[in-house]
């Protein structure tokens, strides 16, 4: 039995469980700060006051992600259908190199199935280099290999740190779970209520702590079983999966399940047509934020009202591969997408040149790329984050937006505590805390992350392009940047154990939160 350490007991639940979300209005990201006292992006206000009676043209948005449930009740009407392809006939009817790509494409599979779990890029790079450097010391390394050897040593130290952290958090969650299980057993109910925990007589300090935590959670809404399944069990699954797959040097599903020549970055025609894949939770959630059906009185309302979403599967449980990212960008662009949502990122890159070439291709086709900034509470002006808009040549992609995550309150907590930031690397912030959206099998859930903030902006970009179709990708980016609601106060975030207070304007280029109402008013002034 693993017991909770004193240190673990002092950690907030959000640190132990990054999946944790707190009660908030389900549609808060579309609300207005002045009217609703919630720092959304004023989408509903824009529809009511600026868009009523106006005509729009459909815009295709590429959702480059882990999969999309195209049969979800709130998405099926707005999922892209490739009308040049005949479903299920096993032929490439439109001659684009992809058989039966009705709703998009999956670069993580083949006729043998689809990849679910993957390693981190860090793991793959170490696996590549360990034969050369594992038994070499700094004295004996060849002069020509010195730089690569030093990079290997840094990656090895980082890898060891990641493994130790995953093991430690797994032990903490298991300890937490054991104490919770003991408390529930004493209460004598499988699904205790708030009142049951309030009445429970704690005997040990850990039981007292558990009681306090669970009362706090249940007061926010939901049931104990919801909390137990979504936070404890999911948290345990997440970190065990990290050890079993992401950080497992011997795990490599690629040769069997994809079967491409991974060394050939120009190879494009591999994969299968299963855009849902083994776990479409993340991509389905992203798709709903962008464009969940606003007309069906079901579930939620996405940001954009005349948009189709194309699923392009390139992101497994683990780090996406550069080759797949590059091909996903090209596929979406070639099939008509004008906005791409990329809610992914990693600290290392295998083949940045291939991704750079694909981003340049998107720029040449007037496509706007929207990427999540990441969830490590890091300054990505200083920390590496891939993909990114800066090419290896030193030039930058112009029609490229990087998005941090904000919360619902206009106070010192406005920056989501997990969100990456960067005064030159991040463009804007958007709602990304407790965002309620679609998940597979007709369900809905609240997730946290810059992964949720990016589709808010991608939805806004698509909304602008829909009502003002003559605007270029660069103009749309400019409009989004210029129309933010400026934040003129400090926000607080953790640096180690300390709270740091900084002006919000230090966190991103625009210094504000995107706003649909302001953006559409500004778009109307463009010629």
Secondary structure, DSSP 8 states (H G I E B T S, - for coil): -----HHHHHS-HHHH-TT------TTGGGS-HHHHSS----HHHHIIIIITT-----EEEEEEES---TT-TTTTTTB---TTS-TTSSS-TT-SS-TT-SSEEESSEETTEE--B---HHHHHHHHHHHHHTT--TTTS-GGGHHHHHHHHHHHHHHHHHHHHHHHHHHHHHHHHHHHHHHHHHHT-TT--HHHHHH----SHHHHHHHHHHHHHHHTSS-HHHHIIIIIIHHHHHHHHIIIIIT-TT---HHHHT---TT-TT-----BS-SS-S--HHHHHHHHHHH--SSS-SS---S-SSEEEEEEE---BS---HHHHHHHHHHHHHTT-SEEEE---BS--S-HHHHHHHHHHHHHTT-EEEEE--SS--BTTTS--BS-SB-TTS-B-SSEEEEEEE-SSSSTT-B-TT--B-TTT--EEEE-SSEEEEETTTEEEEE-SHHHHHHHHHHHHHHHHHHSTTS-HHHHHHHHHHTSEE--SEEEEEETTEEEEEEGGGSSSS-EE--HHHHHHHHTT--
